[in-house]
Amino acid sequence: MIDRQLLIERIDGAIAEDFVGNLDVTTTPTISSTQRCVGEFRTRKSGVVAGIDIAIVVLDRVCKGGFEILSRVSDGNIVGKDVTVLKVAAFTHELLVAERTALNFLSRLSGISTATHIWVEAVSGTKAKIRDTRKTTPGWRDLEKYAVLKGGGVNHRLNLAESALIKDNHIAAVGGITSAVKAIKDRYPKILIEVEIDHLEQLEEAIAAGADEVLLDNMSPAQCQQAVAINQGRVKLEASGGITLETVRQYAQTGVDFIAVGAITHSAPILDIGLDISEVN
């Protein structure tokens, strides 16, 4: 899912934001270039970890392979507060140059995994899966959707080419659901098609037209329950819009297949993780 070359380019760009002109006016004059240390990336709060491998790539780019991984946890692990998720031995000055970039990736992605896990737990015991959206940080979509998976969620389409989502503006522009579905099927007969509906009256038309999935936009739990009854398992149903942690279980209990949650990417707080240096030599 994550293109390694693209990832390296982004990491190099992020490192360059800090290490302008290969100069660190704090670390260079205060720390010997030969000093080595042990560094522990440690959680300040409990959560779900994601981005360990990305943090390691950051270290590799800065330390040029001159570091050793002493211990690590796997992405997707639920950890408590004050847990070392990555422990390395490295030259101190290189580790300090890499610190903030590595933590930015690790904290952000772990925050998304943690937020996703909270939503997933809220619907546990139902068939509903928590699904992400394209409401992601520009340039970070693949990373953030990866973090969603590690938090127990599922991915919606990664981009506009992966599947079709006929929204209200498409329907208005083309003149109806049936016309929109037909146009896509004629051009791309194998592509998955999801239709967004605003009213239950549109559900039968979407199914008859050949939609694979139907998005129930800004509907109440009662309306979603009606949609499930009308649908009778013919297509997958997704609830979306205005759903909160307080109401998500009501939606899940209606029998919908997916619940779209933009908040797990666009509003997730970071998981606070810091670097502690020890064993200086």
C-alpha positions in Angstrom: 0.0 0.0 0.0 2.8 2.4 0.9 5.2 3.1 -2.0 8.7 3.0 -0.5 10.3 5.4 -3.0 7.6 7.9 -2.4 7.9 7.4 1.3 11.7 8.1 1.2 11.1 11.3 -0.8 8.6 12.5 1.8 10.9 11.6 4.7 13.9 13.3 3.0 11.7 16.4 2.6 10.6 16.3 6.2 14.3 15.9 7.4 15.3 18.9 5.2 12.7 21.1 7.0 14.9 20.7 10.1 18.4 20.1 8.8 18.8 23.1 6.6 22.3 23.3 5.2 23.2 20.1 7.2 23.4 22.4 10.2 22.2 22.0 13.8 23.5 24.9 15.8 22.5 23.3 19.0 23.7 19.7 18.6 26.9 20.3 16.6 28.8 22.5 19.1 27.6 20.6 22.2 27.9 16.9 21.4 30.9 15.1 20.1 30.5 13.4 16.7 31.9 10.2 18.2 29.6 10.0 21.2 27.1 7.1 21.1 23.9 6.5 23.2 20.8 4.4 23.6 17.6 6.1 22.6 14.1 5.0 23.7 11.0 6.1 21.9 8.6 6.0 24.8 4.8 6.5 25.1 3.5 9.3 27.3 0.0 8.0 27.0 -1.6 4.6 26.2 -2.7 3.9 22.6 -2.2 1.9 19.5 1.1 2.1 17.8 1.6 2.7 14.1 4.6 4.0 12.1 7.5 2.1 13.7 8.9 1.1 10.4 8.6 4.6 9.1 10.5 6.0 12.1 13.2 3.4 11.4 13.5 4.7 7.8 13.9 8.2 9.2 16.7 7.0 11.4 18.3 5.1 8.5 18.2 8.3 6.3 19.9 10.4 8.9 22.2 7.9 10.5 23.2 6.3 7.2 22.8 2.8 8.6 25.0 3.6 11.6 22.5 2.6 14.2 21.2 -0.6 15.8 17.7 -1.6 16.7 17.7 -3.0 20.2 14.0 -3.6 20.5 10.7 -2.6 18.9 7.0 -3.3 19.0 4.9 -4.1 16.0 2.4 -1.7 14.4 -1.1 -2.4 15.7 0.0 -3.2 19.2 -2.0 -1.7 22.0 0.5 -0.3 24.6 0.2 1.4 27.9 1.8 4.7 29.1 5.6 4.8 29.6 6.2 1.9 27.2 9.3 1.8 25.0 8.0 1.1 21.5 11.4 1.5 19.8 14.9 1.3 21.3 18.1 2.0 19.3 21.8 2.5 19.7 23.2 5.3 17.6 25.5 8.3 17.4 23.9 10.9 19.7 24.2 13.8 17.4 22.5 11.9 14.5 19.8 10.6 16.7 19.0 14.1 17.9 18.8 15.4 14.3 16.4 12.6 13.4 14.3 12.8 16.6 11.6 15.3 15.7 11.0 13.9 12.2 10.7 10.4 13.4 8.4 11.4 16.2 6.2 13.5 13.9 5.5 10.4 11.7 5.2 8.0 14.7 3.0 10.2 16.8 0.7 11.2 14.0 0.1 7.7 12.7 -0.2 6.2 16.2 -2.8 8.9 17.0 -4.9 7.8 14.0 -4.6 4.2 14.9 -5.6 5.0 18.5 -8.6 7.1 17.4 -9.7 4.3 15.0 -9.4 1.7 17.8 -11.7 3.8 20.0 -14.4 3.9 17.3 -13.9 0.2 16.5 -14.4 -0.7 20.2 -17.6 1.4 20.3 -19.2 -0.9 17.7 -17.8 -4.2 18.9 -20.2 -7.1 18.8 -22.0 -5.7 15.7 -21.4 -6.4 12.1 -20.5 -2.8 11.3 -17.0 -1.9 10.3 -15.5 1.6 10.9 -14.4 3.0 7.5 -12.2 5.9 6.7 -12.7 8.6 4.0 -10.5 10.7 1.7 -10.5 13.5 4.4 -6.8 13.0 4.9 -3.8 15.2 5.2 -2.6 16.1 1.7 0.4 13.9 0.8 -0.2 11.6 3.7 -3.3 9.6 2.5 -1.6 6.2 2.1 0.1 6.6 5.5 -3.0 7.6 7.3 -5.1 4.9 5.7 -2.4 2.4 6.7 -2.8 3.7 10.3 -6.5 3.2 10.1 -6.0 -0.5 9.3 -3.6 -0.9 12.2 -6.3 0.6 14.5 -8.8 -2.1 13.3 -10.7 0.0 10.8 -11.2 -0.6 7.1 -10.3 1.5 4.1 -12.6 3.2 1.6 -11.2 4.0 -1.8 -7.7 5.3 -1.8 -8.2 7.5 -4.8 -10.7 8.4 -7.6 -9.6 5.6 -9.8 -10.1 2.8 -7.3 -13.9 2.7 -7.2 -16.8 4.9 -8.2 -18.8 7.0 -5.7 -21.8 8.7 -7.2 -22.7 11.7 -5.0 -25.5 14.1 -5.0 -23.7 16.5 -7.3 -23.0 13.8 -9.8 -26.7 12.8 -9.7 -27.8 16.4 -10.2 -25.4 16.9 -13.1 -26.2 13.8 -15.0 -30.0 13.8 -14.4 -30.5 10.8 -12.0 -29.0 7.7 -10.3 -29.8 5.3 -13.1 -28.1 7.4 -15.7 -25.0 7.9 -13.6 -24.7 4.2 -12.8 -25.2 3.2 -16.5 -22.6 5.7 -17.7 -20.0 4.3 -15.3 -20.9 0.6 -16.1 -20.6 1.3 -19.8 -17.1 2.8 -19.5 -15.8 0.7 -16.6 -17.9 -2.5 -16.3 -15.8 -4.1 -13.5 -15.5 -1.1 -11.2 -17.2 -1.2 -7.8 -20.0 1.5 -7.7 -21.3 3.1 -4.6 -24.3 5.5 -4.7 -24.9 8.2 -2.1 -28.6 8.8 -1.3 -30.3 11.5 0.7 -33.7 9.9 0.9 -34.9 6.3 1.4 -37.0 6.7 -1.8 -33.7 6.6 -3.8 -32.6 3.2 -2.4 -34.6 0.9 -4.7 -33.5 2.9 -7.7 -29.8 2.6 -6.7 -30.2 -1.1 -6.2 -32.1 -1.6 -9.5 -29.5 0.4 -11.4 -26.8 -2.0 -10.3 -25.0 -0.3 -7.4 -22.8 -2.5 -5.3 -23.0 -0.3 -2.2 -25.3 2.5 -1.1 -24.2 5.4 1.2 -26.9 6.6 3.5 -26.1 10.2 3.8 -27.0 12.1 7.0 -29.8 9.7 7.9 -30.9 8.9 11.4 -30.5 5.5 13.1 -34.2 4.9 12.5 -33.8 5.7 8.8 -30.8 3.4 8.5 -32.8 0.6 10.1 -35.5 1.1 7.5 -32.9 1.0 4.8 -31.6 -2.3 6.1 -35.1 -3.7 6.0 -35.8 -2.5 2.5 -32.4 -3.7 1.3 -32.7 -7.3 2.6 -29.0 -7.9 2.0 -28.9 -7.1 -1.7 -26.1 -4.5 -1.5 -23.7 -3.2 1.2 -24.9 -0.2 3.2 -22.8 2.5 4.6 -23.9 5.1 7.1 -22.2 8.5 6.9 -22.6 12.1 8.1 -23.1 13.5 11.6 -22.2 10.3 13.5 -20.4 10.8 16.8 -18.9 8.4 19.3 -22.0 8.9 21.4 -24.3 7.8 18.6 -22.1 5.4 16.6 -23.4 2.3 18.4 -27.0 3.2 17.6 -26.0 3.2 13.9 -24.1 0.0 14.2 -27.0 -1.8 15.8 -29.2 -1.0 12.7 -27.4 -3.6 10.7 -25.4 -1.4 8.3 -22.2 -2.8 7.0 -20.0 0.2 7.2 -19.9 3.5 9.2 -17.8 6.2 7.6 -15.8 8.3 10.0 -13.8 11.2 8.6 -12.8 12.2 12.2 -10.4 9.3 12.6 -8.1 10.9 10.0 -8.9 14.6 9.9 -9.4 15.2 13.6 -7.3 12.5 15.4 -5.0 13.9 18.1 -1.4 12.6 18.1 -0.4 9.9 20.5 2.2 11.6 22.7 5.5 9.8 22.2 8.9 11.1 23.2 12.6 10.2 22.9 14.6 9.5 26.1 18.4 9.2 25.8 20.4 7.0 28.1 23.6 5.0 28.3 25.8 7.7 26.8 29.3 6.7 26.0 
